[in-house]
């Protein structure tokens, strides 16, 4: 590894993982760096904060391309912020999110949520309150547990073929799927290096057709697994960008990665994916109305921000958990017991701010993909799979694109 700044960046991330286990989501860089860090005493977060700031100030003078300097500077500011928080320095929650994800957040507009509720009321069949309609609809698209494995295999095979055709996959890549229970998340990609991933699917709350389709696309094809593979094949192995061998949580890197993964079905299948879902799940013995599924999914898009509101209520407004659960139940149209099940992710020390990556990441990536003009969506999506883009870079392109809105 030719550049000291990259080496020190990797070691800072590995030291963060010593302080906050799980902070490094994936590491496929030089094994000797991890061995060195593991042999050190547990680091002092204040000292790491100081070192991250020094390294960030050194980045502009490093012999790196502009995109690499932009990536490293953004990552280091986020890491510096996390170290400062771990050292006990007072940081406002909104300021923390902005530093970590290059994104300003605020509470969503409840009038927009109410409009989504009105759309759902019109779409969903039957009589009774909206909550009853939604409950019947969600029950109707539940996947029997004995069919889940078959559906996962069918989804993975289909989405893998589409991803290989549209974007390309390295020879020998593979994903191993495992079913887990009682986790704070619905799915998780563990990238093992060498174009291999292990995807864990949480069945604690069961799976529905719409959520499982999005989940496999998000975690594997063309989402996280695909991005890791393509960056390893290109940026790391060919170009020597070793900073891409480490994926650090609560950084700008995550917001782009989660945004592109959230739009995985859209990228692999297209905006009108209902007929595809009807055919694929039907072959697995699960009957669904794909056209309705697609319409409900689109109408529910704005409700994704409700979870970010809950995050802000907990950590910025300091609301109690009962109030937050009631808010989630009201706007997400879920029973209160399910709303309470969302709280562990929102209160976990590692994941408490991470909801922003899904909400704001999807918003930003959706706008950026739509602003391509004559460049098709697949080509622009492939750029995110291959290039070290951060939110500020995507927004900079949007400001120079005719017709795009900030």
C-alpha positions, 0 to 999 in steps of 0.5 A: 500500500503506497499511501500512508494516508490510506493506511492510517485511515484503515487503521483508524476504522479498525480502532473504531471497531475496537471501541464500538464493535460492529462499527466496521461492517466489512473489512477485506484489506491487509490482514496485517493491519487488523493484526496490528490493531488487535494487538494494541491496547484498547484505544482512547477515543479522544486521541482517535478523534484528534488523529482523525482530525489531523488526517482529514486536514492532511487529505487535500495534500495527499497524492490522490485523485479528487474523488478519492480525496473527497471520499476520505475527507467525508469519511474522516469527518464522520469518524471524527464525530463518532470518536468525539461522541464516544469521548463524551463530548456534547454533540447535538443529534442533528449536527451528529447526523449531518457530520456523519451522513452529509445530510440535514434532517428534520421532522416530516410533514404529517400532511404528506403522511395523511395524503399517503393514508388517503391514497391507501384507503382508495387503493385497498379493497374491502370495507372498514377503517384504513387500519383494518384494510391495511391489516387484511392486506398485509395478512394476505401477502404474508409468506407461509414460513414453509415457503420462505426458503423457496421464495428466497431461492427463486428471488435470488436466482432471478435477481442475480440473472438480471443483475449479471445481465444489466451490470455484470458480476465477477466470475465465481461470486456467490451469496450464502443465505441463512435464516436467523431470529430475534435481531434488531434488523430484518436483513444483513449482508456480511461481505466476506471478501473474494466476491462472497457474502453471507446474507442473514434474513430475520424471520422474527416477524415473518416476511411478506411478498413486498418486503422479501422481494426488496430485502433480497434485492437490497442485501444481494442483487443488485444491492450490497453484495453486488456493490462490494463485489464490483468495488473489489473487482475494480477499485481495489484489485485494479486501481488499488483504492484500498480505502474501499476495502473497509466499510464503516458504519455511520459514514457518508459511504453508508448513505449512498450504499443504502440508497442504492440498495433500497432501489434494488428492485427498481434498478434490476426489474424496473419501476413496474415490477408488479407482474414480475412479482405475480409470476415469480411468487406464483411459481413458488405457490404464493398467490399475490396481486402484483399490480396492487402490490406495486401501487401500495408500495408506491403510495407508501413511499413517503411513510418511510420517513416516519421512522426517521421522525421516530429517531429524531423524537427519541434523540433530539426531542427526547420523547419517551418510548411510549410516545414514539411507539404511538407515533409509529403505530399511527402513521405506519398503520401497525399494531402498537406491539409491532411499533415497539419492536422497531425501537431496539434498532432506533435505540441501539448505540451503534444503529441509533442514527442509521435510519437516515441512510435508508430514508435520505439515501433513497430520496437522494439516489432516486432523484439522482437516478431520475436526473440522468436525462439521456443516460439510462438508469442502469448506467447511472446505477452502475456508477454508484456500484463502481465509483466512490461517490458520497452524498455531496458528490451526488448533490453537486451533480444535481445542481448542474443538471438542468431541470433537477431540484435541490 
